């Protein structure tokens, strides 16, 4: 990037400002800084490979309020936020969109081609060793590296014969390096939270590298991974340690089947039952089915099949559909599943509804209906499943119930219960759930108008909730209608994935600026307070303790 192209992004302001903007909308998802860092690093890769790095920089500058707003920037920022919402998934909600942080890149494309991971390796080793590994990888101009520690993510791309590092927590957007050794030294000493042990950051890096591209790995020659693991993977990294990423943890989290197999086949590595169980939990939490398959083979070889049942139930509960399908390939788990469907269908239905994955929910519902019939979906069970869906903000759950159970509106016919569902969805700020409940439960205009919706509620919750209610026949007061129309005018776009309208970032900044502290008045107040305290202190010292009528008057007594 030339000097003329450089923009003062105020990088340190980006994540706080972006978080404030997203939280302002009371989105029905959990946002955290780690997830936003991960999403920004992933999106940087997409923008760079599309040749749009400057556009990414301008959007960040806009978020940091370092350049004036324009209509075009508002639209571009909305597009970026849409992608952040899709990518911003934490491990416990990894399957809401059927993606985890490790494979979320698959949602994006560059010039019509899907992005994918074509090489990966995770280790804890010296920065000099990492420099050698990166040299061997020899990143190409049409590739990028997403580099993750235990709790942070950055991106590395080619820049001529050198490299550029994008770290969402760094003071500048990207830092250039001509020398790989200097880059790994900077990573170990500056990049946020790559260090785990005190002072260890000076010599080691505990991280996982994913090479991202649109091209197939068959078109590319990479280092011999087994040779790298032979050389750099230490015994401690072959076991799980909460303070170390290293080999096994990164292999299970990022679905690195090759590294997982390497570790499980190492005769010198003796893993306890608890360690094997924990490895499975890491894999299932990230829906890493390929790595889990390697663990299953090891368990079967060592006659430890008793762990497979708990793994299966965890996959159901977490909505880990890939792992669910992988486990079902074994006869023992197929027998267990058939038994559960036969004798404990309510239990497994509640678990998969809490897991959020619509593929898994649909599969289990179909299997329950095949084994039994629609009568097992009693009003009580349906009420529980709808309640779970509302609590988890999963409108797809209610849609699936309506698709697979005939006459849902007749089975849930208590007006008080129907409105109770709707009120919960409004309180959860979930426009899609509000719409689905009204449509699938066939809630009437008369029922809707039994609710009392305050101006405060309209101000607080997303506008799409109230436009839906208005379309379905709810009669708002003139004051409420005016507020709804004003909020609609300030919307810059509509997040289809959540059914939520966002106000423009410019409008958000304008509204934030209305809440200001007058620093002059604040300074005068503190000056007065100091003088007042000094006077009272002097009076007390000269007159001794006594009742003070001034303080009584001041306190309103």
NORZIBEL-V639128 format. One record per pair of residues at least 4 apart in sequence whose ideal C-beta (glycine too) atoms are under 8 Angstrom apart, sorted by sequence separation. I is the first residue (numbers start at 1). GAP is how many residues later the second one is. D is the distance in whole Angstrom. If there is no record, write none. Layout:
# NORZIBEL-V639128
<<I;GAP;D> <I;GAP;D>>
This chain:
# NORZIBEL-V639128
<<1;4;5> <2;4;7> <10;4;7> <12;4;8> <13;4;5> <14;4;6> <15;4;6> <16;4;6> <17;4;6> <18;4;6> <19;4;6> <20;4;6> <21;4;8> <23;4;8> <27;4;7> <31;4;7> <32;4;7> <33;4;6> <34;4;6> <35;4;6> <36;4;6> <37;4;6> <38;4;6> <39;4;6> <40;4;6> <41;4;7> <42;4;7> <43;4;6> <44;4;6> <45;4;6> <46;4;6> <48;4;8> <52;4;6> <53;4;6> <54;4;6> <55;4;7> <56;4;7> <57;4;6> <58;4;6> <59;4;7> <60;4;6> <62;4;8> <69;4;6> <70;4;7> <71;4;7> <72;4;6> <73;4;6> <74;4;7> <75;4;7> <76;4;7> <77;4;6> <78;4;7> <79;4;7> <80;4;6> <81;4;6> <82;4;7> <83;4;6> <84;4;5> <89;4;6> <90;4;7> <95;4;8> <99;4;6> <100;4;7> <109;4;6> <125;4;4> <126;4;7> <127;4;6> <128;4;7> <129;4;6> <130;4;6> <131;4;6> <132;4;7> <133;4;6> <139;4;5> <148;4;7> <149;4;8> <158;4;8> <159;4;6> <178;4;8> <179;4;7> <180;4;6> <181;4;6> <182;4;6> <183;4;6> <184;4;6> <185;4;6> <186;4;5> <187;4;5> <196;4;6> <200;4;5> <215;4;5> <216;4;8> <223;4;7> <224;4;7> <225;4;6> <226;4;6> <227;4;6> <228;4;6> <229;4;4> <233;4;5> <234;4;8> <235;4;8> <245;4;5> <246;4;7> <247;4;6> <248;4;6> <249;4;6> <250;4;6> <252;4;8> <256;4;6> <257;4;6> <258;4;6> <259;4;7> <260;4;6> <261;4;6> <262;4;7> <271;4;4> <272;4;7> <273;4;6> <274;4;6> <275;4;6> <276;4;7> <277;4;7> <278;4;7> <279;4;7> <280;4;6> <281;4;6> <282;4;7> <283;4;8> <284;4;8> <288;4;6> <289;4;6> <290;4;7> <291;4;7> <292;4;6> <293;4;7> <294;4;7> <295;4;6> <296;4;6> <297;4;6> <298;4;6> <300;4;8> <307;4;6> <308;4;6> <309;4;7> <310;4;6> <311;4;6> <312;4;7> <313;4;6> <314;4;6> <320;4;6> <321;4;6> <322;4;6> <323;4;6> <324;4;7> <325;4;7> <329;4;8> <330;4;7> <331;4;6> <332;4;7> <333;4;6> <334;4;6> <335;4;6> <336;4;6> <337;4;6> <338;4;6> <339;4;6> <340;4;5> <341;4;6> <344;4;6> <345;4;6> <346;4;6> <347;4;7> <348;4;6> <349;4;6> <350;4;6> <351;4;6> <357;4;7> <358;4;6> <359;4;6> <360;4;6> <361;4;6> <362;4;6> <363;4;6> <364;4;6> <365;4;6> <366;4;6> <367;4;6> <368;4;6> <369;4;7> <372;4;4> <377;4;6> <378;4;7> <379;4;6> <380;4;7> <381;4;6> <382;4;6> <383;4;6> <384;4;6> <385;4;6> <386;4;6> <387;4;6> <388;4;6> <394;4;8> <395;4;6> <396;4;6> <397;4;7> <398;4;6> <399;4;6> <400;4;6> <401;4;6> <407;4;6> <408;4;6> <409;4;7> <414;4;7> <415;4;6> <416;4;6> <417;4;7> <418;4;7> <419;4;6> <420;4;7> <421;4;7> <422;4;6> <423;4;6> <424;4;6> <426;4;8> <430;4;6> <431;4;6> <432;4;6> <433;4;6> <434;4;7> <435;4;6> <436;4;6> <437;4;5> <438;4;8> <443;4;5> <444;4;7> <445;4;6> <446;4;7> <453;4;5> <454;4;7> <455;4;6> <456;4;6> <457;4;6> <461;4;5> <463;4;6> <464;4;6> <465;4;7> <466;4;6> <467;4;6> <468;4;6> <470;4;6> <476;4;4> <477;4;7> <478;4;6> <479;4;7> <480;4;6> <481;4;6> <482;4;6> <483;4;6> <484;4;6> <485;4;7> <486;4;7> <487;4;7> <495;4;7> <503;4;5> <504;4;7> <505;4;6> <506;4;6> <507;4;6> <508;4;6> <509;4;6> <510;4;7> <518;4;6> <519;4;6> <520;4;6> <521;4;6> <522;4;7> <523;4;6> <524;4;6> <525;4;6> <526;4;6> <527;4;6> <528;4;6> <529;4;6> <530;4;6> <531;4;6> <532;4;6> <533;4;6> <534;4;6> <535;4;6> <536;4;6> <537;4;6> <538;4;6> <539;4;6> <540;4;7> <548;4;7> <549;4;6> <550;4;6> <551;4;6> <553;4;8> <1;5;6> <9;5;7> <22;5;6> <31;5;7> <47;5;5> <48;5;5> <61;5;4> <62;5;6> <69;5;7> <89;5;5> <94;5;7> <95;5;7> <99;5;5> <109;5;5> <110;5;6> <125;5;6> <134;5;7> <139;5;7> <148;5;5> <158;5;6> <159;5;4> <165;5;8> <170;5;7> <177;5;5> <186;5;7> <195;5;6> <215;5;7> <217;5;7> <223;5;6> <228;5;8> <233;5;7> <236;5;7> <241;5;7> <244;5;7> <245;5;5> <251;5;4> <264;5;8> <271;5;5> <283;5;4> <299;5;4> <300;5;6> <315;5;4> <328;5;6> <339;5;8> <340;5;7> <352;5;7> <355;5;6> <369;5;6> <376;5;7> <377;5;6> <389;5;5> <392;5;7> <412;5;6> <413;5;8> <425;5;5> <428;5;7> <438;5;5> <443;5;6> <453;5;7> <461;5;7> <469;5;4> <476;5;5> <494;5;8> <495;5;5> <503;5;6> <517;5;6> <540;5;7> <547;5;7> <552;5;5> <47;6;6> <61;6;5> <67;6;8> <94;6;4> <108;6;8> <109;6;6> <123;6;8> <139;6;6> <147;6;7> <157;6;7> <158;6;8> <177;6;4> <188;6;6> <195;6;3> <250;6;7> <251;6;8> <263;6;6> <282;6;8> <283;6;8> <299;6;6> <314;6;8> <315;6;8> <327;6;5> <328;6;6> <355;6;8> <388;6;8> <389;6;7> <402;6;5> <405;6;7> <412;6;6> <437;6;7> <470;6;6> <494;6;7> <495;6;8> <62;7;7> <89;7;6> <94;7;7> <99;7;7> <108;7;5> <123;7;8> <146;7;6> <147;7;5> <156;7;6> <157;7;5> <166;7;6> <187;7;6> <188;7;7> <194;7;6> <213;7;8> <237;7;7> <264;7;8> <340;7;7> <341;7;7> <389;7;8> <401;7;6> <469;7;8> <494;7;5> <495;7;6> <23;8;7> <47;8;6> <48;8;8> <89;8;7> <99;8;6> <106;8;6> <137;8;8> <146;8;8> <147;8;7> <156;8;7> <166;8;5> <167;8;8> <236;8;7> <238;8;8> <240;8;6> <241;8;7> <251;8;4> <252;8;6> <271;8;7> <283;8;5> <284;8;7> <299;8;6> <315;8;4> <316;8;6> <340;8;5> <352;8;5> <353;8;6> <368;8;7> <389;8;3> <390;8;8> <425;8;4> <426;8;6> <458;8;6> <466;8;8> <476;8;7> <493;8;7> <494;8;8> <503;8;8> <22;9;5> <44;9;8> <47;9;4> <58;9;7> <91;9;7> <106;9;7> <146;9;6> <147;9;6> <156;9;5> <157;9;7> <165;9;6> <177;9;7> <237;9;3> <238;9;6> <239;9;6> <240;9;6> <250;9;7> <251;9;4> <283;9;4> <299;9;7> <315;9;4> <328;9;6> <352;9;5> <388;9;7> <389;9;5> <425;9;5> <493;9;6> <539;9;8> <89;10;6> <91;10;7> <97;10;7> <105;10;5> <106;10;6> <123;10;8> <145;10;7> <155;10;7> <156;10;8> <164;10;4> <165;10;5> <196;10;6> <236;10;7> <237;10;4> <238;10;6> <438;10;7> <466;10;7> <491;10;4> <492;10;6> <62;11;5> <86;11;6> <89;11;7> <90;11;8> <105;11;7> <134;11;8> <144;11;6> <145;11;4> <154;11;6> <155;11;4> <164;11;7> <175;11;7> <194;11;6> <211;11;8> <237;11;7> <248;11;8> <386;11;8> <470;11;8> <491;11;7> <492;11;6> <19;12;7> <44;12;6> <89;12;6> <105;12;7> <121;12;7> <144;12;7> <145;12;8> <154;12;6> <164;12;5> <165;12;7> <189;12;6> <194;12;7> <234;12;8> <247;12;6> <248;12;7> <251;12;7> <280;12;6> <283;12;7> <296;12;7> <311;12;7> <312;12;7> <315;12;6> <352;12;5> <385;12;7> <386;12;6> <389;12;8> <422;12;7> <425;12;6> <491;12;6> <492;12;4> <536;12;7> <43;13;7> <86;13;8> <144;13;5> <154;13;4> <163;13;7> <164;13;8> <188;13;5> <189;13;7> <194;13;6> <233;13;8> <453;13;7> <488;13;8> <490;13;4> <491;13;8> <492;13;8> <19;14;7> <59;14;7> <62;14;8> <63;14;7> <103;14;8> <143;14;8> <154;14;7> <162;14;6> <163;14;5> <188;14;7> <233;14;5> <466;14;8> <470;14;7> <490;14;7> <536;14;8> <58;15;7> <62;15;6> <89;15;6> <143;15;7> <153;15;8> <162;15;6> <188;15;7> <248;15;5> <280;15;6> <312;15;5> <349;15;6> <386;15;7> <422;15;5> <492;15;8> <536;15;8> <162;16;4> <188;16;7> <247;16;6> <279;16;6> <311;16;6> <312;16;8> <348;16;6> <349;16;7> <385;16;6> <421;16;5> <422;16;7> <453;16;7> <487;16;8> <19;17;7> <59;17;5> <87;17;5> <139;17;7> <141;17;5> <152;17;7> <159;17;6> <161;17;7> <162;17;8> <163;17;7> <188;17;5> <467;17;7> <490;17;5> <15;18;6> <18;18;6> <58;18;8> <59;18;6> <86;18;8> <119;18;7> <139;18;8> <140;18;7> <165;18;6> <187;18;6> <229;18;7> <466;18;5> <139;19;5> <276;19;7> <292;19;8> <308;19;6> <349;19;7> <382;19;7> <418;19;8> <87;20;7> <163;20;6> <170;20;7> <187;20;8> <421;20;7> <15;21;6> <55;21;7> <59;21;5> <86;21;6> <87;21;8> <165;21;7> <170;21;7> <184;21;6> <312;21;5> <422;21;7> <448;21;6> <453;21;7> <463;21;6> <467;21;7> <15;22;7> <165;22;7> <169;22;8> <170;22;8> <276;22;7> <308;22;7> <458;22;6> <169;23;4> <276;23;7> <341;23;8> <345;23;5> <382;23;7> <418;23;5> <451;23;7> <453;23;7> <139;24;7> <167;24;5> <308;24;6> <309;24;7> <312;24;7> <377;24;8> <419;24;8> <448;24;6> <449;24;7> <455;24;6> <459;24;7> <463;24;4> <15;25;8> <83;25;7> <118;25;8> <167;25;7> <238;25;5> <308;25;6> <312;25;7> <418;25;6> <448;25;6> <449;25;6> <455;25;6> <458;25;5> <463;25;6> <14;26;8> <165;26;7> <341;26;5> <345;26;7> <382;26;7> <386;26;7> <422;26;8> <448;26;5> <449;26;6> <458;26;6> <156;27;8> <252;27;5> <280;27;7> <284;27;6> <305;27;6> <309;27;6> <341;27;6> <345;27;7> <426;27;8> <445;27;7> <453;27;7> <238;28;6> <252;28;8> <255;28;8> <276;28;7> <377;28;5> <419;28;6> <423;28;7> <445;28;3> <455;28;6> <463;28;7> <233;29;8> <253;29;6> <342;29;6> <382;29;6> <383;29;7> <412;29;6> <418;29;6> <422;29;7> <443;29;8> <444;29;8> <445;29;8> <458;29;8> <229;30;7> <233;30;8> <239;30;7> <252;30;4> <253;30;8> <260;30;8> <264;30;6> <277;30;6> <284;30;5> <296;30;7> <300;30;8> <337;30;8> <341;30;5> <382;30;6> <438;30;7> <464;30;7> <238;31;5> <248;31;6> <252;31;4> <255;31;7> <260;31;4> <264;31;7> <273;31;6> <276;31;7> <280;31;5> <284;31;5> <287;31;8> <289;31;8> <292;31;5> <296;31;7> <345;31;6> <374;31;6> <390;31;6> <409;31;7> <419;31;6> <426;31;7> <431;31;6> <434;31;5> <438;31;8> <226;32;8> <239;32;7> <253;32;8> <254;32;7> <255;32;8> <316;32;6> <349;32;7> <353;32;5> <374;32;7> <379;32;5> <408;32;6> <409;32;5> <415;32;6> <419;32;6> <429;32;5> <154;33;8> <225;33;6> <229;33;5> <235;33;7> <238;33;8> <249;33;6> <253;33;5> <255;33;4> <257;33;4> <261;33;5> <264;33;7> <277;33;7> <281;33;7> <285;33;6> <287;33;4> <289;33;4> <293;33;6> <319;33;7> <338;33;8> <379;33;6> <391;33;8> <408;33;7> <409;33;4> <429;33;6> <431;33;4> <435;33;5> <225;34;7> <235;34;7> <252;34;7> <254;34;7> <255;34;7> <257;34;5> <260;34;4> <264;34;4> <273;34;7> <280;34;8> <284;34;6> <287;34;7> <288;34;8> <289;34;5> <292;34;6> <296;34;7> <317;34;5> <350;34;6> <354;34;6> <377;34;8> <383;34;7> <387;34;8> <390;34;5> <402;34;8> <431;34;5> <434;34;6> <438;34;5> <240;35;6> <253;35;7> <255;35;5> <256;35;6> <260;35;7> <285;35;7> <287;35;5> <288;35;7> <292;35;8> <316;35;5> <317;35;8> <319;35;8> <320;35;7> <346;35;6> <350;35;7> <353;35;5> <361;35;7> <365;35;6> <369;35;7> <386;35;6> <390;35;5> <393;35;6> <395;35;7> <398;35;7> <415;35;7> <426;35;6> <430;35;8> <434;35;7> <464;35;6> <226;36;7> <239;36;6> <252;36;6> <255;36;5> <257;36;7> <284;36;5> <287;36;6> <289;36;7> <316;36;5> <319;36;3> <321;36;5> <324;36;6> <349;36;6> <353;36;6> <356;36;6> <358;36;8> <361;36;6> <365;36;8> <429;36;7> <464;36;6> <43;37;7> <46;37;8> <154;37;6> <208;37;6> <257;37;6> <289;37;4> <317;37;6> <318;37;5> <319;37;5> <320;37;7> <387;37;8> <391;37;8> <393;37;5> <395;37;4> <399;37;6> <431;37;6> <464;37;5> <206;38;6> <207;38;7> <240;38;5> <313;38;7> <317;38;6> <319;38;3> <321;38;5> <346;38;8> <350;38;6> <354;38;6> <356;38;5> <358;38;4> <362;38;6> <366;38;7> <390;38;6> <395;38;4> <398;38;5> <402;38;4> <462;38;5> <463;38;5> <152;39;7> <206;39;5> <240;39;6> <252;39;5> <284;39;5> <316;39;6> <321;39;5> <324;39;8> <353;39;8> <358;39;7> <361;39;5> <365;39;5> <398;39;6> <401;39;8> <426;39;6> <462;39;6> <43;40;6> <147;40;8> <152;40;5> <206;40;6> <251;40;6> <252;40;8> <283;40;7> <320;40;8> <390;40;7> <393;40;7> <395;40;8> <43;41;7> <105;41;7> <152;41;5> <319;41;6> <353;41;7> <356;41;8> <395;41;5> <399;41;7> <21;42;8> <151;42;6> <152;42;7> <208;42;4> <240;42;7> <321;42;8> <358;42;6> <362;42;8> <398;42;6> <150;43;8> <252;43;8> <390;43;6> <39;44;7> <40;44;7> <43;44;7> <149;44;6> <210;44;7> <316;44;7> <353;44;5> <389;44;7> <18;45;6> <39;45;5> <42;45;6> <135;45;6> <149;45;5> <208;45;8> <14;46;5> <17;46;5> <134;46;5> <150;46;7> <197;46;7> <208;46;6> <17;47;6> <196;47;5> <9;48;6> <17;48;7> <36;48;7> <39;48;4> <196;48;7> <316;48;8> <5;49;6> <11;49;7> <14;49;5> <38;49;7> <39;49;5> <131;49;5> <134;49;8> <7;50;5> <13;50;7> <14;50;5> <38;50;8> <131;50;5> <134;50;7> <7;51;6> <9;51;5> <10;51;7> <13;51;4> <1;52;7> <5;52;8> <9;52;5> <13;52;7> <35;52;8> <36;52;6> <101;52;8> <131;52;7> <1;53;7> <8;53;7> <11;53;7> <13;53;8> <35;53;4> <128;53;7> <131;53;5> <7;54;5> <10;54;3> <35;54;7> <127;54;8> <130;54;5> <9;55;5> <10;55;7> <35;55;5> <1;56;8> <10;56;5> <29;56;7> <34;56;7> <128;56;7> <150;56;7> <9;57;6> <31;57;6> <127;57;4> <130;57;8> <149;57;6> <8;58;5> <27;58;8> <32;58;6> <127;58;6> <149;58;5> <7;59;7> <22;59;7> <29;59;7> <148;59;6> <149;59;8> <7;60;7> <21;60;8> <30;60;7> <45;60;7> <50;60;5> <127;60;7> <147;60;6> <148;60;5> <49;61;5> <50;61;7> <127;61;5> <147;61;7> <22;62;8> <42;62;6> <46;62;5> <147;62;5> <148;62;8> <30;63;7> <38;63;5> <42;63;6> <146;63;8> <147;63;8> <29;64;7> <46;64;6> <145;64;5> <146;64;5> <435;64;7> <39;65;8> <43;65;8> <145;65;7> <18;66;8> <35;66;7> <38;66;8> <42;66;7> <49;66;8> <145;66;6> <146;66;6> <432;66;7> <29;67;8> <144;67;8> <145;67;7> <431;67;7> <432;67;4> <143;68;6> <144;68;5> <430;68;8> <431;68;4> <46;69;7> <143;69;7> <144;69;8> <430;69;7> <431;69;6> <45;70;7> <143;70;4> <142;71;6> <429;71;8> <137;72;7> <139;72;7> <142;72;7> <143;72;8> <140;73;8> <142;73;7> <137;74;6> <130;75;5> <134;75;8> <127;76;7> <133;76;8> <126;77;6> <127;77;7> <130;77;8> <126;78;6> <127;78;5> <125;79;7> <126;79;8> <124;80;6> <125;80;7> <140;80;8> <124;81;7> <124;82;4> <123;83;8> <124;83;8> <123;84;8> <122;85;7> <137;85;7> <122;86;4> <137;86;6> <121;87;7> <122;87;7> <136;87;4> <120;88;7> <121;88;6> <120;89;6> <119;90;8> <120;90;5> <133;90;7> <119;91;8> <120;91;7> <119;92;4> <136;92;8> <49;93;7> <117;93;5> <118;93;5> <49;94;8> <117;94;7> <118;94;7> <49;95;6> <117;95;6> <118;95;5> <133;95;6> <150;95;5> <48;96;6> <116;96;7> <149;96;7> <115;97;6> <116;97;7> <118;97;7> <115;98;7> <116;98;7> <118;98;7> <119;98;7> <45;99;4> <115;99;6> <118;99;4> <133;99;8> <114;100;7> <45;101;6> <113;101;4> <119;101;8> <118;102;6> <111;103;7> <119;103;5> <129;103;6> <42;104;6> <110;104;5> <118;104;8> <121;104;6> <395;104;8> <41;105;6> <105;105;8> <109;105;7> <123;105;8> <119;106;8> <148;106;8> <48;107;8> <105;107;6> <121;107;6> <125;107;5> <49;108;8> <121;108;8> <48;109;5> <123;109;5> <125;109;8> <38;110;8> <45;110;5> <123;110;6> <124;110;7> <42;111;8> <44;111;5> <41;112;4> <45;112;7> <41;113;6> <42;113;7> <44;113;8> <60;113;6> <124;113;6> <41;114;4> <123;114;7> <37;115;6> <38;115;4> <37;116;6> <57;116;5> <34;117;6> <56;117;8> <34;118;7> <124;120;6> <53;121;8> <124;121;6> <44;122;5> <124;122;4> <122;123;6> <123;123;6> <122;124;7> <123;124;6> <41;125;6> <122;125;6> <41;126;8> <41;127;6> <122;127;8> <123;127;8> <40;128;5> <122;128;3> <122;129;7> <37;131;4> <36;132;7> <37;132;7> <122;132;7> <120;134;6> <122;134;7> <121;135;8> <120;136;5> <122;137;7> <121;138;7> <102;151;6> <102;152;4> <103;152;7> <15;153;6> <102;153;6> <14;154;7> <15;154;7> <11;157;8> <11;159;6> <12;159;6> <11;160;5> <11;161;6> <11;162;6> <9;163;7> <49;163;8> <9;164;5> <49;164;8> <49;165;7> <7;166;8> <45;167;5> <1;173;8> <102;184;5> <103;184;8> <101;185;7> <100;186;5> <102;186;7> <100;187;5> <100;188;8> <94;191;7> <94;192;6> <95;192;6> <92;193;7> <94;193;6> <91;194;5> <91;195;6> <95;223;7> <96;223;8> <98;223;7> <94;224;8> <95;224;4> <94;225;8> <95;225;6> <92;226;8> <94;226;8> <95;226;7> <98;259;6> <95;260;7> <96;260;5> <95;261;6> <96;261;8> <98;261;7> <95;262;4> <93;263;7> <95;265;8> <96;298;7> <29;364;7> <28;365;4> <28;400;6> <97;400;7> <28;401;5> <27;402;7> <28;402;5> <26;403;5> <85;410;6> <82;411;8> <86;411;6> <85;412;6> <82;413;6> <85;413;7> <78;414;5> <81;414;8> <78;415;4> <82;415;8> <75;417;7> <74;418;5> <75;418;7> <81;421;7> <78;424;6> <78;426;8> <77;428;5> <74;430;4> <74;431;6> <73;432;8> <74;432;6> <26;434;7> <26;435;7> <69;435;8> <26;436;7> <69;436;7> <25;437;6> <69;437;4> <69;440;7> <63;442;7> <62;443;7> <65;444;7> <29;469;7> <28;470;6> <27;471;7> <28;472;8> <27;473;6> <25;475;6> <25;477;6> <25;478;8> <24;479;8> <21;484;6> <24;484;6> <21;487;5> <20;492;8>>
